[in-house]
Amino acid sequence: MIRGMVCGVIVMAAVFIGTVVYADLESDQKVVYKTVGNTKLQLHVFKPKDHKAEDRRACIVFFFGGGWEGGTPSQFY
């Protein structure tokens, strides 16, 4: 029980610290991949500081599923 509470506090602290540290983070590039009516759907691209075009690295893709009702893609920044 205590171990679970300690883990929960550590996770909450990490989320809070990450939110404060990365609050002003911006994507390196936004690419419009589709337009639906007047709405432009964008891919938010983040690259490592030392990125070169010929690099072959692992990546991660998040699909924001806010249902166009709430939230923003930046909540994943």
N, C-alpha and C positions, 0 to 999 in steps of 0.2 A: 504493500500500500504506500509506504513512505517513498520507496524507490520510484513508483509511478508518479507520485506528486513531484518529486525532484526532477524527473525527466520532463514532465509537463512544464515546470517553471523554466527549465533550460531551453526548451523549444520556444516558449513564449518570449523569452529574453532574446533569443536569436532572431526571431521574426521582427521584434521591435527594433533591434539594432540594425538589421538589414533594411528596414523601412526608413530609418533615419539616415543611414549612410547613403542609400541609393535613391533617396527621394527626388533628386534633381537629375537623375540619369536619363539620357536621351538615346534613342537608337542611332546607329551610325548611318543608316539609310532606310528610307521607306519607299517601297516599290508598289505601285498600283498594279494588281494582278487581274482585277476585273472591275467593271463598272456596271452597277445595277440601277437603272434609272439615273438619279442624280447622286447616288452614293458610290464613292470610290472605296473598294476593298483593298486594304494595304497589307503588305508583308513588312513587318518591322525587323530589320536585320541588325544584328550585333556581331562585331568582329573583334578578335583579340587585338591588343595593342600592336603586336609585331606581325600582323597578318600580311601575307603576300598572296597574290592571286593564284599562284601555283601550289599553295599549301593544300595538303590533304589531311583534314582533321575530322574528328567526330563532331556531330552537331546534335542539337535538341530542337524539337519543334513543339510549340504550344499552340493549340487551337482554342482561341477565345470563343466561348459559347454563351455570351451574355444574352442571347435571344433578342438583341437590339433593344433591351428593356433597361438594363442597368450595368454598371461597371465599365471599365475601360481596359484595353490591352495593356496599358501602363501598370496595372496592378501586378503584372508578372515581371516588370523590370527589376 
